[in-house]
Amino acid sequence: MEPLATVNSKHGIPLRLTHERWSHIVESHDYMAGHLDLVVETLSDPDYVVAGVRGESLALKRYDRTAIGPKHVVVVYREGDGFIVTAFMTSKADKLVKRGLQWRKS
């Protein structure tokens, strides 16, 4: 089955968002429904990329307007697999950035 979206990471690695993963995202975080565009934009033009806890990376981008107010969209992905794991919104981006900055928009 074709992925729902494919976006290149900041390292040029194609990352697939499958229908199964998108279903997981909107079932776990219902406020993400209808925000596939924010997931794609966050991956293609993040403000930060930070280290995850299990070898994954997290792309973060701040949006002044979302369905739940001003938030950072966080997209968790694995470059080795070329796979988007999950996505969610947070107002606590500073906690995630403390894990280790891998890339920052200049």
Secondary structure, 3 states (H helix, E strand, C coil): CCCCEEEECCCCCEEEECHHHHHHHHHHCHHHCCCHHHHHHHHHCCCEEEECCCCCEEEEEEECCCCCCCEEEEEEEECCCCEEEEEEEECCHHHHHCCCEEEECC
